[in-house]
Amino acid sequence: MEWILGSIGVLLILLGIAIWRYKLIHLLSNVDVDKVINPEKSLRLAATYIIILGVTLIIFGGVTPHLSKEQILIAIAFFLPLNLVYTITYLIAQRKNSK
């Protein structure tokens, strides 16, 4: 399981870097290119969100083998609300960056 989470994490990190570096704003489904005030900010926000999600998956995959089932459930219960708050923050920032 840890290698699956690690692989997905690395894939997300590479996707975030590609979006940011190559300015692939067309890959972002929640961003309307015609209504964006600052495209660079939209790319930075999206790439940062994707990279942080990838790093989190790598960390979770590395820690999982050393935890009991109860500790894994506690980690998931901690991660889900934290991810929801970060997702909402990202969406609000993207909304403020639109006309």
Residue pairs with C-beta under 8 A, 6 or more apart in sequence:
1 61
1 64
1 65
2 61
2 62
2 64
2 65
3 61
4 61
5 57
5 58
5 60
5 61
5 64
6 57
6 58
6 61
6 62
8 54
8 57
9 53
9 54
9 55
9 56
9 57
9 58
9 61
10 54
10 58
11 54
12 50
12 51
12 53
12 54
12 57
13 50
13 51
13 54
13 55
13 58
15 50
15 54
16 46
16 47
16 48
16 49
16 50
16 51
16 54
17 47
17 51
18 24
19 25
19 27
19 28
19 43
19 46
19 47
19 50
20 43
20 44
20 46
20 47
23 39
23 43
24 43
25 31
25 33
25 36
25 39
25 42
25 43
26 33
28 42
28 43
28 46
30 91
30 94
31 42
31 46
31 94
31 98
32 98
33 39
35 98
35 99
36 42
36 97
36 98
36 99
37 97
37 98
37 99
38 97
41 97
42 94
42 97
45 90
45 93
45 94
45 97
46 90
46 94
49 86
49 87
49 90
52 86
53 83
56 79
56 83
60 75
60 79
63 75
64 72
67 75
